[in-house]
Amino acid sequence: MNARRISSVAACFIILSLTGCGQKPAEKSAAKVYDIKGKIVAIRPDKEGVTLDHEDIPGLMKGMKMEFMVEDARILEGLQVGDEVQGKLKVESGSQMITELKKL
């Protein structure tokens, strides 16, 4: 009886282990890109982030004031607090990053 129980537990473990093997890691964390539009409230001195008072981002979040990291500091060149902007927000594996931002 004990050997039968061990075999059942082992079989369950193998089945559960294999159920996650059907997806490649890239499929699990595929990036999604959203349009973003709002007003610049603050720019970090190191130019690694920008705070936007943004409109709703359909399928992601309601409008709010929020800081976003930027993919490259050059994205913020020529922009300043008070500018109305639009751009692209990449969401991947729980992180969010501005990849493009242009003054309106």
C-alpha positions in Angstrom: 0.0 0.0 0.0 2.8 2.4 0.8 4.5 1.7 -2.5 1.2 2.4 -4.3 0.9 5.8 -2.6 4.4 6.7 -3.5 3.8 5.8 -7.1 0.6 7.9 -7.2 2.4 10.9 -5.7 5.2 10.5 -8.2 2.8 10.3 -11.1 1.0 13.4 -10.0 4.3 15.3 -9.6 5.4 14.3 -13.2 2.0 15.3 -14.7 2.1 18.7 -12.9 5.7 19.3 -13.9 5.0 18.7 -17.5 1.9 20.9 -17.8 4.0 24.0 -17.7 6.4 22.7 -20.4 4.1 23.6 -23.4 5.0 27.3 -23.4 8.3 28.9 -24.2 9.6 31.5 -21.8 9.2 34.2 -24.4 5.5 33.4 -24.7 4.9 33.8 -21.0 6.4 37.3 -20.8 5.5 38.7 -24.2 5.7 42.5 -24.2 2.6 44.6 -24.8 2.7 48.1 -26.1 0.1 50.8 -25.3 -0.5 54.3 -26.5 -0.1 56.9 -23.7 -1.1 60.5 -23.6 -0.8 63.1 -20.9 1.0 66.1 -19.4 4.5 66.0 -17.9 4.4 66.8 -14.2 8.1 66.0 -13.4 11.3 64.8 -15.0 13.9 63.0 -12.8 17.2 64.9 -12.7 19.0 61.7 -13.9 16.5 61.7 -16.9 15.7 58.0 -16.2 12.1 58.7 -15.4 9.2 61.0 -16.1 6.0 61.6 -14.1 2.9 62.0 -16.3 -0.6 63.0 -15.5 -1.9 60.6 -18.1 -5.3 59.7 -19.6 -6.8 56.3 -19.3 -4.7 53.6 -21.0 -7.4 51.2 -22.4 -6.8 47.6 -21.3 -4.2 48.6 -18.7 -5.2 51.4 -16.2 -7.3 54.4 -15.5 -5.8 57.9 -15.8 -3.6 59.1 -13.0 -0.4 60.8 -12.0 2.4 58.2 -12.1 6.1 58.0 -12.7 7.4 55.9 -15.5 10.9 54.8 -16.3 12.2 55.7 -19.8 14.0 53.2 -22.1 16.6 55.9 -23.0 17.3 59.3 -21.5 17.3 60.8 -25.0 13.5 60.2 -25.1 13.2 63.2 -22.8 15.4 65.6 -24.8 13.6 68.8 -25.6 10.7 68.0 -23.2 9.9 70.0 -20.1 7.4 70.1 -17.2 4.0 71.2 -18.5 4.4 69.8 -22.0 1.4 67.8 -23.4 2.9 64.5 -24.8 2.0 61.2 -26.4 4.0 58.1 -26.8 4.3 54.4 -26.3 4.4 52.4 -23.0 5.9 48.9 -23.1 4.7 46.5 -20.4 6.7 43.3 -19.9 6.9 40.9 -17.0 5.3 43.4 -14.7 7.6 46.3 -15.5 6.5 49.4 -17.4 8.7 51.6 -19.6 8.2 54.6 -21.9 9.8 53.7 -25.2 8.7 56.8 -27.1 7.5 60.3 -26.1 6.7 63.3 -28.3 5.4 66.8 -27.6 2.0 67.5 -29.0 
